[in-house]
Amino acid sequence: QVQLAESGGGLVQTGGSLRLSCAASGRTFSDYTMAWFRQAPEEERRFVAAVSWSGGFTYYQSAVKGRFTISRDNAKNTVYLQMNSLKPEDTAVYYCAADRRGPVVPQPSGVYDSWGQGTQVTVSS
C-alpha cells in the first residue's frame, strides 16, 4: 500500500480558492489512480475527482466540474486539488485515496487501497 498525507485545508470565504495537496510514500506512486473524496458532517463520504496514473485523464463530480482541478506530479509523489469559486456547500473533510491501477471513474470508497487522514475545508458565507 501507499501512505497518504493531505495538507492545505483551511477557512476561506465564499468565492475564494484553496489548493489541497496529498503526498504519497511507500510504493510506486505512478501505479495508482488517485482520487479526492469529501465528507460533510452527518453525510457519507462522496467522490469528488480522480486522475489517471499519467495525469492525462480526469473525472469530476458534476457539482465541482469547472471549479475544481485535480492534477498530479509523479516526480514529487503528490496529487493536488485546486478549488476555485468555493461555496459553503463545499465545506467538508477532504480525503485523498489511491487505487492501484484502477479506472478513472467514480467508485465506492471501499474500492480504494489507501486513504489519508483528511484535511478540513470550511467555506464561510
Contacts in CASP RR format, 6 or more apart in sequence:
PFRMAT RR
TARGET T0000
AUTHOR 0000-0000-0000
METHOD contacts of the structure
MODEL  1
QVQLAESGGGLVQTGGSLRLSCAASGRTFSDYTMAWFRQAPEEERRFVAA
VSWSGGFTYYQSAVKGRFTISRDNAKNTVYLQMNSLKPEDTAVYYCAADR
RGPVVPQPSGVYDSWGQGTQVTVSS
1 26 0 8 1.000
1 27 0 8 1.000
1 98 0 8 1.000
1 113 0 8 1.000
1 114 0 8 1.000
2 24 0 8 1.000
2 25 0 8 1.000
2 26 0 8 1.000
2 27 0 8 1.000
2 29 0 8 1.000
2 32 0 8 1.000
2 98 0 8 1.000
2 113 0 8 1.000
2 114 0 8 1.000
3 24 0 8 1.000
3 25 0 8 1.000
3 26 0 8 1.000
3 114 0 8 1.000
3 116 0 8 1.000
4 22 0 8 1.000
4 23 0 8 1.000
4 24 0 8 1.000
4 96 0 8 1.000
4 97 0 8 1.000
4 98 0 8 1.000
4 114 0 8 1.000
4 115 0 8 1.000
4 116 0 8 1.000
5 22 0 8 1.000
5 23 0 8 1.000
5 116 0 8 1.000
5 117 0 8 1.000
6 20 0 8 1.000
6 21 0 8 1.000
6 22 0 8 1.000
6 94 0 8 1.000
6 95 0 8 1.000
6 96 0 8 1.000
6 116 0 8 1.000
6 117 0 8 1.000
6 118 0 8 1.000
6 119 0 8 1.000
7 20 0 8 1.000
7 21 0 8 1.000
7 22 0 8 1.000
7 23 0 8 1.000
7 119 0 8 1.000
8 18 0 8 1.000
8 19 0 8 1.000
8 20 0 8 1.000
8 21 0 8 1.000
8 119 0 8 1.000
9 18 0 8 1.000
9 20 0 8 1.000
9 94 0 8 1.000
9 119 0 8 1.000
9 120 0 8 1.000
9 121 0 8 1.000
10 18 0 8 1.000
10 119 0 8 1.000
10 120 0 8 1.000
10 121 0 8 1.000
10 122 0 8 1.000
11 122 0 8 1.000
11 123 0 8 1.000
11 124 0 8 1.000
12 18 0 8 1.000
12 86 0 8 1.000
12 121 0 8 1.000
12 122 0 8 1.000
12 123 0 8 1.000
12 124 0 8 1.000
13 123 0 8 1.000
13 124 0 8 1.000
14 86 0 8 1.000
14 87 0 8 1.000
14 88 0 8 1.000
14 123 0 8 1.000
14 124 0 8 1.000
14 125 0 8 1.000
15 84 0 8 1.000
15 85 0 8 1.000
15 86 0 8 1.000
15 87 0 8 1.000
15 123 0 8 1.000
16 84 0 8 1.000
16 85 0 8 1.000
16 86 0 8 1.000
16 123 0 8 1.000
17 82 0 8 1.000
17 83 0 8 1.000
17 84 0 8 1.000
17 85 0 8 1.000
17 86 0 8 1.000
18 83 0 8 1.000
18 86 0 8 1.000
18 121 0 8 1.000
19 80 0 8 1.000
19 81 0 8 1.000
19 82 0 8 1.000
19 83 0 8 1.000
20 36 0 8 1.000
20 80 0 8 1.000
20 81 0 8 1.000
20 83 0 8 1.000
20 94 0 8 1.000
20 96 0 8 1.000
20 119 0 8 1.000
20 121 0 8 1.000
21 78 0 8 1.000
21 79 0 8 1.000
21 80 0 8 1.000
22 34 0 8 1.000
22 36 0 8 1.000
22 78 0 8 1.000
22 79 0 8 1.000
22 80 0 8 1.000
22 81 0 8 1.000
22 96 0 8 1.000
22 116 0 8 1.000
23 76 0 8 1.000
23 77 0 8 1.000
23 78 0 8 1.000
24 32 0 8 1.000
24 34 0 8 1.000
24 77 0 8 1.000
24 78 0 8 1.000
24 79 0 8 1.000
24 98 0 8 1.000
25 77 0 8 1.000
27 100 0 8 1.000
29 74 0 8 1.000
29 77 0 8 1.000
30 53 0 8 1.000
30 54 0 8 1.000
30 74 0 8 1.000
31 53 0 8 1.000
31 100 0 8 1.000
31 101 0 8 1.000
32 53 0 8 1.000
32 98 0 8 1.000
32 99 0 8 1.000
32 100 0 8 1.000
32 101 0 8 1.000
32 102 0 8 1.000
32 113 0 8 1.000
33 50 0 8 1.000
33 51 0 8 1.000
33 52 0 8 1.000
33 53 0 8 1.000
33 98 0 8 1.000
33 99 0 8 1.000
33 100 0 8 1.000
33 101 0 8 1.000
33 102 0 8 1.000
33 103 0 8 1.000
33 104 0 8 1.000
34 50 0 8 1.000
34 51 0 8 1.000
34 70 0 8 1.000
34 72 0 8 1.000
34 79 0 8 1.000
34 96 0 8 1.000
34 97 0 8 1.000
34 98 0 8 1.000
34 99 0 8 1.000
35 47 0 8 1.000
35 48 0 8 1.000
35 49 0 8 1.000
35 50 0 8 1.000
35 51 0 8 1.000
35 96 0 8 1.000
35 97 0 8 1.000
35 98 0 8 1.000
35 99 0 8 1.000
35 107 0 8 1.000
35 112 0 8 1.000
36 48 0 8 1.000
36 49 0 8 1.000
36 50 0 8 1.000
36 70 0 8 1.000
36 79 0 8 1.000
36 81 0 8 1.000
36 94 0 8 1.000
36 95 0 8 1.000
36 96 0 8 1.000
36 97 0 8 1.000
37 45 0 8 1.000
37 46 0 8 1.000
37 47 0 8 1.000
37 48 0 8 1.000
37 94 0 8 1.000
37 95 0 8 1.000
37 96 0 8 1.000
37 97 0 8 1.000
37 109 0 8 1.000
38 45 0 8 1.000
38 46 0 8 1.000
38 48 0 8 1.000
38 90 0 8 1.000
38 92 0 8 1.000
38 93 0 8 1.000
38 94 0 8 1.000
38 95 0 8 1.000
38 121 0 8 1.000
39 45 0 8 1.000
39 46 0 8 1.000
39 92 0 8 1.000
39 93 0 8 1.000
39 95 0 8 1.000
40 91 0 8 1.000
40 92 0 8 1.000
40 93 0 8 1.000
43 92 0 8 1.000
45 95 0 8 1.000
45 109 0 8 1.000
46 61 0 8 1.000
47 61 0 8 1.000
47 106 0 8 1.000
47 107 0 8 1.000
47 109 0 8 1.000
48 60 0 8 1.000
48 61 0 8 1.000
48 64 0 8 1.000
48 68 0 8 1.000
48 81 0 8 1.000
48 94 0 8 1.000
49 58 0 8 1.000
49 59 0 8 1.000
49 60 0 8 1.000
49 61 0 8 1.000
49 64 0 8 1.000
49 68 0 8 1.000
49 70 0 8 1.000
49 81 0 8 1.000
50 58 0 8 1.000
50 59 0 8 1.000
50 70 0 8 1.000
50 104 0 8 1.000
50 105 0 8 1.000
50 106 0 8 1.000
51 57 0 8 1.000
51 58 0 8 1.000
51 70 0 8 1.000
51 71 0 8 1.000
51 72 0 8 1.000
51 79 0 8 1.000
51 104 0 8 1.000
52 58 0 8 1.000
52 104 0 8 1.000
53 74 0 8 1.000
53 101 0 8 1.000
54 74 0 8 1.000
55 71 0 8 1.000
55 72 0 8 1.000
57 104 0 8 1.000
58 69 0 8 1.000
58 70 0 8 1.000
58 104 0 8 1.000
59 104 0 8 1.000
59 105 0 8 1.000
59 106 0 8 1.000
60 66 0 8 1.000
60 68 0 8 1.000
60 70 0 8 1.000
61 106 0 8 1.000
63 89 0 8 1.000
64 83 0 8 1.000
64 90 0 8 1.000
67 83 0 8 1.000
67 84 0 8 1.000
67 85 0 8 1.000
67 86 0 8 1.000
68 81 0 8 1.000
68 82 0 8 1.000
68 83 0 8 1.000
68 84 0 8 1.000
69 80 0 8 1.000
69 81 0 8 1.000
69 82 0 8 1.000
69 84 0 8 1.000
70 79 0 8 1.000
70 80 0 8 1.000
70 81 0 8 1.000
70 82 0 8 1.000
71 79 0 8 1.000
71 80 0 8 1.000
71 82 0 8 1.000
72 78 0 8 1.000
72 79 0 8 1.000
72 80 0 8 1.000
73 79 0 8 1.000
73 80 0 8 1.000
79 96 0 8 1.000
81 94 0 8 1.000
81 96 0 8 1.000
83 90 0 8 1.000
83 121 0 8 1.000
86 121 0 8 1.000
86 123 0 8 1.000
87 123 0 8 1.000
88 123 0 8 1.000
88 124 0 8 1.000
88 125 0 8 1.000
89 123 0 8 1.000
90 121 0 8 1.000
90 123 0 8 1.000
91 121 0 8 1.000
91 122 0 8 1.000
91 123 0 8 1.000
92 120 0 8 1.000
92 121 0 8 1.000
93 118 0 8 1.000
93 119 0 8 1.000
93 120 0 8 1.000
93 121 0 8 1.000
94 118 0 8 1.000
94 119 0 8 1.000
94 120 0 8 1.000
94 121 0 8 1.000
95 115 0 8 1.000
95 116 0 8 1.000
95 117 0 8 1.000
95 118 0 8 1.000
96 115 0 8 1.000
96 116 0 8 1.000
96 118 0 8 1.000
97 109 0 8 1.000
97 112 0 8 1.000
97 113 0 8 1.000
97 114 0 8 1.000
97 115 0 8 1.000
97 116 0 8 1.000
98 112 0 8 1.000
98 113 0 8 1.000
98 114 0 8 1.000
98 115 0 8 1.000
99 107 0 8 1.000
99 111 0 8 1.000
99 112 0 8 1.000
99 113 0 8 1.000
100 113 0 8 1.000
END
